[in-house]
Amino acid sequence: MTTIKDIARVAGVSVTTVSRALNGYDDVNEATRRKIMQVAKDLNYSPNILARGLVMNKSKTIGLLVSGMNRQSAKDHFTFEVLSGINECVSEKDYDLVLFSTNSTKQREKTYSQLCRERRVDGVILSGIKTDDPYLQEVVDSDIPCILIDIPILTDTVGYVTTDNVLGAKKAVDYLIRLGHSHIGMVNGHNQAFVSERRLEGYRESLESAGLTFNPEWVVNGAYDEETAREEAAKLLTLYPEMTAIFCASDLMALGVLKAAKQLDRKVPEQLSVAGYDDIQLASYASPPLTTVSQDKFQLGYQAATMLIQMLEGSAQPHAMTLETQLVERESTMKR
């Protein structure tokens, strides 16, 4: 394996000069730099990234810390699309990406800072973290640069990227109201998700703006799980048969509501309109295809990575970024 000593010998310069040329220092003569680069190319030199990271105290590696990634969550492709956006950005910027997942057992064994320093990451993107997750406070207290996806915390070292969840929910519920629905239920996610709080807020604001009464009993939690949503929606529709529409805080839960409607012989959309949120790939293939609120999951990841790299390179401070949403009208909703 070629080393910088070999390059120094062939180029007729010191090892220090080779090191500084390869690492981009501007105190190396341009002609000397070109000569060193050519020799390195001729000798098929491959830099030791780990060693360079130890010397420069930078690894050019970003960590993606994901909570709750399992076989069930693979169905909605949300994490995969976010990951794709992050990966494209770090590739463009010549950074590396390390993926590591967490759960309560791992968190008892290892702190957030320990995890990051062991993986030698310069900064971290967090996705899928619940608002009561113990790592969340560690993130705020840590000096490791971090971007949160869908959790609005802003500090000297922490920024975040999210979508306008309140407005997104209002778009869906306003649409149902325009279709003539006045008895609209909601299948929300869970109380430990920031997006659940915001989408519930949008649902409530939409009802009240239209002069409709907000009824807490018409809101159930589906835990962002298809089967849980099916069970909860079946109970909701049985208790309140006058309900003619349901807004769901995710498409995966909306698929569960479609199953509940079939179970109860409620035809969609003739007897029950169903609207989701996210516009996952399965939404357009559902039967009937789902009306939903589309958010750009790829851009959530891409913009999170962009912000973090800018912070690491000193070209930006941590800040908040809110992406827009779009209502996608399909066949799971209809006029009363």
C-alpha positions as CSV (number, residue, x, y, z in Angstrom):
1,M,0.0,0.0,0.0
2,T,1.3,3.4,-1.0
3,T,2.0,5.8,1.9
4,I,2.7,9.5,2.0
5,K,6.4,8.6,2.7
6,D,6.5,6.9,-0.7
7,I,5.0,10.0,-2.3
8,A,7.5,12.2,-0.5
9,R,10.4,10.1,-1.7
10,V,9.3,10.1,-5.4
11,A,8.4,13.8,-5.4
12,G,11.6,14.8,-3.6
13,V,9.8,16.7,-0.8
14,S,9.2,16.2,2.9
15,V,6.4,14.1,4.4
16,T,5.0,17.2,6.0
17,T,4.7,19.0,2.7
18,V,2.9,16.0,1.2
19,S,0.5,15.9,4.1
20,R,-0.3,19.5,3.9
21,A,-0.7,19.4,0.1
22,L,-3.1,16.4,0.3
23,N,-5.1,18.1,3.0
24,G,-5.6,21.3,1.1
25,Y,-3.5,23.7,3.1
26,D,-2.8,26.9,1.3
27,D,0.9,27.3,2.4
28,V,2.1,24.8,-0.2
29,N,3.5,26.2,-3.5
30,E,1.0,25.5,-6.3
31,A,3.6,23.9,-8.6
32,T,4.7,21.6,-5.7
33,R,1.1,20.8,-5.0
34,R,0.4,19.7,-8.6
35,K,3.6,17.6,-8.6
36,I,2.5,15.9,-5.4
37,M,-1.0,15.2,-6.7
38,Q,0.4,13.7,-9.9
39,V,2.8,11.5,-8.0
40,A,-0.1,10.4,-5.7
41,K,-2.2,9.5,-8.8
42,D,0.7,7.7,-10.4
43,L,1.3,5.6,-7.3
44,N,-2.5,4.9,-6.9
45,Y,-2.4,6.5,-3.4
46,S,-5.6,6.0,-1.4
47,P,-5.7,8.2,1.8
48,N,-6.4,6.7,5.2
49,I,-9.6,8.5,6.0
50,L,-9.6,7.5,9.6
51,A,-6.0,8.7,10.2
52,R,-6.8,12.0,8.4
53,G,-9.8,12.4,10.7
54,L,-7.7,11.9,13.8
55,V,-5.1,14.5,12.6
56,M,-7.7,17.1,11.6
57,N,-10.2,16.3,14.3
58,K,-12.9,16.0,11.6
59,S,-14.2,12.8,10.1
60,K,-16.4,14.3,7.4
61,T,-19.0,11.8,8.6
62,I,-22.6,12.5,9.5
63,G,-24.7,10.2,11.7
64,L,-28.3,9.4,11.2
65,L,-29.9,8.3,14.5
66,V,-33.3,6.7,13.9
67,S,-35.7,5.5,16.6
68,G,-38.5,3.0,15.9
69,M,-37.2,1.6,12.7
70,N,-38.6,-1.9,12.3
71,R,-40.3,-4.3,9.9
72,Q,-43.7,-2.6,10.4
73,S,-42.4,0.9,9.7
74,A,-40.9,-0.3,6.4
75,K,-44.3,-0.4,4.9
76,D,-44.8,3.4,4.7
77,H,-41.3,4.1,3.3
78,F,-41.1,7.3,5.2
79,T,-37.7,6.7,6.8
80,F,-36.4,5.4,3.5
81,E,-37.3,8.5,1.6
82,V,-35.8,10.8,4.3
83,L,-32.7,8.6,4.2
84,S,-32.5,9.0,0.4
85,G,-32.6,12.7,0.7
86,I,-29.9,12.8,3.4
87,N,-27.7,10.3,1.4
88,E,-27.9,12.4,-1.8
89,C,-26.8,15.5,0.0
90,V,-23.9,14.0,1.8
91,S,-22.7,12.3,-1.4
92,E,-22.8,15.7,-3.2
93,K,-20.8,17.3,-0.4
94,D,-18.3,14.4,-0.2
95,Y,-19.3,13.4,3.3
96,D,-20.0,9.9,4.6
97,L,-23.2,8.7,6.3
98,V,-23.4,6.3,9.3
99,L,-26.8,4.9,10.2
100,F,-27.5,3.8,13.7
101,S,-30.8,3.0,15.4
102,T,-31.7,3.3,19.0
103,N,-34.2,2.0,21.6
104,S,-34.7,2.2,25.3
105,T,-32.4,-0.7,26.1
106,K,-29.5,0.8,24.1
107,Q,-30.1,4.2,25.7
108,R,-29.7,2.7,29.2
109,E,-26.3,1.3,28.2
110,K,-24.9,4.2,26.3
111,T,-25.4,8.0,26.3
112,Y,-26.0,10.0,23.2
113,S,-22.6,11.6,23.4
114,Q,-20.9,8.2,23.8
115,L,-22.7,6.8,20.8
116,C,-21.7,9.8,18.6
117,R,-18.1,9.8,19.7
118,E,-17.7,6.1,19.3
119,R,-18.9,6.4,15.7
120,R,-16.7,9.5,15.2
121,V,-19.4,11.6,13.6
122,D,-19.0,15.3,13.2
123,G,-22.7,15.9,13.5
124,V,-26.0,14.1,13.7
125,I,-29.5,14.1,12.2
126,L,-32.3,12.6,14.4
127,S,-35.5,11.2,13.0
128,G,-38.4,9.4,14.6
129,I,-37.5,10.5,18.1
130,K,-40.4,10.9,20.5
131,T,-40.9,14.1,22.5
132,D,-40.3,12.2,25.8
133,D,-37.2,10.3,24.5
134,P,-34.4,10.6,27.1
135,Y,-31.9,11.2,24.2
136,L,-33.7,14.4,23.3
137,Q,-32.5,16.3,26.4
138,E,-29.0,14.9,25.8
139,V,-29.1,16.4,22.3
140,V,-29.9,19.8,23.7
141,D,-27.2,19.6,26.4
142,S,-24.5,18.2,24.0
143,D,-22.1,20.3,22.0
144,I,-22.4,18.0,19.0
145,P,-24.1,19.8,16.1
146,C,-27.5,18.3,15.4
147,I,-30.5,18.7,13.1
148,L,-33.9,17.3,14.3
149,I,-36.5,16.2,11.8
150,D,-40.1,17.1,13.0
151,I,-39.1,18.3,16.5
152,P,-39.0,22.1,17.0
153,I,-36.0,22.6,19.2
154,L,-33.6,25.4,18.4
155,T,-30.4,26.0,20.3
156,D,-26.8,27.2,19.6
157,T,-26.0,23.7,18.3
158,V,-29.4,22.3,17.3
159,G,-31.6,23.2,14.3
160,Y,-34.7,21.5,12.8
161,V,-36.5,20.8,9.6
162,T,-40.3,20.1,9.5
163,T,-43.3,20.7,7.3
164,D,-46.3,22.9,8.1
165,N,-48.3,20.2,9.9
166,V,-51.0,22.6,11.1
167,L,-51.7,24.0,7.7
168,G,-51.4,20.5,6.1
169,A,-54.1,19.1,8.4
170,K,-56.3,22.1,7.8
171,K,-56.0,21.6,4.0
172,A,-57.4,18.0,4.4
173,V,-60.2,18.9,6.9
174,D,-61.2,22.1,5.0
175,Y,-61.5,19.9,1.9
176,L,-63.8,17.4,3.7
177,I,-65.9,20.3,4.9
178,R,-66.2,21.7,1.4
179,L,-67.4,18.3,0.3
180,G,-70.3,18.8,2.7
181,H,-69.1,16.7,5.7
182,S,-69.9,18.1,9.2
183,H,-69.3,14.9,11.2
184,I,-65.6,14.4,10.9
185,G,-63.5,12.2,13.1
186,M,-59.8,11.9,13.4
187,V,-57.3,9.0,13.8
188,N,-54.2,10.7,15.3
189,G,-50.8,9.2,16.0
190,H,-49.7,9.3,19.6
191,N,-49.1,11.9,22.3
192,Q,-45.3,11.7,22.1
193,A,-45.1,13.0,18.5
194,F,-44.7,16.7,17.7
195,V,-46.5,16.1,14.4
196,S,-49.5,14.5,16.2
197,E,-49.9,17.7,18.3
198,R,-49.7,19.9,15.2
199,R,-52.0,17.9,13.0
200,L,-54.6,17.7,15.8
201,E,-54.3,21.5,16.2
202,G,-55.0,21.9,12.4
203,Y,-58.0,19.5,12.6
204,R,-59.5,21.5,15.5
205,E,-58.8,24.9,13.9
206,S,-60.5,23.8,10.7
207,L,-63.6,22.6,12.5
208,E,-63.9,25.7,14.6
209,S,-63.3,28.0,11.6
210,A,-66.3,26.4,9.9
211,G,-68.5,26.7,13.0
212,L,-68.3,23.0,13.7
213,T,-67.9,21.7,17.3
214,F,-64.7,20.0,18.2
215,N,-65.5,16.8,20.0
216,P,-62.5,15.2,21.8
217,E,-64.3,11.8,21.8
218,W,-64.2,11.8,18.0
219,V,-60.4,11.7,18.1
220,V,-58.5,8.4,18.7
221,N,-54.9,7.5,18.6
222,G,-53.8,4.9,16.1
223,A,-50.1,4.9,17.1
224,Y,-49.0,5.3,13.4
225,D,-49.8,1.6,13.0
226,E,-52.2,0.2,10.5
227,E,-53.7,-2.5,12.7
228,T,-54.1,-0.2,15.7
229,A,-55.8,2.3,13.5
230,R,-58.1,-0.3,12.2
231,E,-59.2,-1.3,15.7
232,E,-59.6,2.3,16.9
233,A,-61.5,3.3,13.8
234,A,-63.9,0.4,14.1
235,K,-64.7,1.4,17.6
236,L,-65.1,5.0,16.6
237,L,-67.5,4.3,13.7
238,T,-69.5,1.9,15.9
239,L,-69.9,4.4,18.7
240,Y,-70.7,7.3,16.3
241,P,-72.4,5.9,13.2
242,E,-73.3,9.5,12.2
243,M,-69.7,10.1,11.3
244,T,-69.3,10.5,7.5
245,A,-65.6,11.3,7.2
246,I,-62.3,10.6,9.0
247,F,-59.0,12.5,8.8
248,C,-55.9,10.4,9.6
249,A,-52.6,11.8,10.7
250,S,-50.8,9.3,8.4
251,D,-51.5,7.3,5.3
252,L,-50.6,4.0,7.0
253,M,-53.3,4.6,9.6
254,A,-55.7,5.6,6.8
255,L,-55.2,2.2,5.3
256,G,-56.3,0.8,8.6
257,V,-59.4,2.9,8.5
258,L,-60.2,1.5,5.0
259,K,-60.0,-2.0,6.5
260,A,-62.3,-0.9,9.4
261,A,-64.8,0.5,7.0
262,K,-64.8,-2.8,5.0
263,Q,-65.2,-4.7,8.3
264,L,-68.3,-2.6,9.1
265,D,-69.7,-2.7,5.6
266,R,-69.3,1.1,5.2
267,K,-68.5,1.8,1.6
268,V,-65.7,4.2,0.9
269,P,-66.2,6.9,-0.3
270,E,-70.0,6.6,-0.7
271,Q,-70.7,6.2,3.0
272,L,-67.4,7.3,4.5
273,S,-64.7,9.6,3.2
274,V,-61.2,9.0,4.3
275,A,-58.2,11.4,4.1
276,G,-54.6,10.6,5.0
277,Y,-51.3,12.4,5.5
278,D,-47.8,11.9,4.0
279,D,-48.7,10.6,0.4
280,I,-46.7,7.4,0.8
281,Q,-46.3,5.3,-2.3
282,L,-49.0,2.9,-1.2
283,A,-51.6,5.8,-1.0
284,S,-52.1,5.8,-4.8
285,Y,-52.4,2.0,-4.9
286,A,-55.0,1.7,-2.1
287,S,-58.5,0.7,-2.9
288,P,-59.9,3.3,-3.4
289,P,-56.8,5.5,-3.9
290,L,-56.3,7.8,-0.9
291,T,-56.9,11.5,-0.8
292,T,-54.0,12.7,1.3
293,V,-51.7,15.6,2.2
294,S,-48.4,15.3,0.4
295,Q,-45.2,16.2,2.2
296,D,-41.8,15.9,0.5
297,K,-40.0,13.3,2.6
298,F,-36.9,13.4,0.4
299,Q,-36.6,17.2,0.9
300,L,-36.9,16.7,4.7
301,G,-33.8,14.6,4.6
302,Y,-31.9,16.7,2.0
303,Q,-32.5,20.0,3.7
304,A,-31.6,18.5,7.1
305,A,-28.3,17.3,5.7
306,T,-27.7,20.6,3.9
307,M,-28.3,22.6,7.1
308,L,-26.0,20.3,9.2
309,I,-23.1,20.5,6.7
310,Q,-23.4,24.2,6.5
311,M,-23.2,24.4,10.3
312,L,-20.2,22.1,10.4
313,E,-18.4,24.2,7.8
314,G,-19.3,27.4,9.5
315,S,-21.4,28.9,6.7
316,A,-24.7,28.9,8.7
317,Q,-26.1,28.9,12.2
318,P,-28.7,26.5,13.5
319,H,-32.1,27.6,12.3
320,A,-35.6,26.3,11.6
321,M,-36.9,25.3,8.2
322,T,-40.6,24.6,7.4
323,L,-41.5,22.9,4.1
324,E,-44.9,23.3,2.4
325,T,-47.5,20.6,1.9
326,Q,-50.0,19.9,-0.9
327,L,-53.4,18.3,-0.9
328,V,-53.7,15.4,-3.3
329,E,-57.3,14.6,-4.3
330,R,-58.0,11.0,-5.1
331,E,-61.0,8.6,-4.8
332,S,-61.4,7.9,-1.1
333,T,-63.4,11.1,-0.6
334,M,-66.5,12.4,-2.3
335,K,-69.2,15.1,-1.9
336,R,-72.1,14.4,0.4
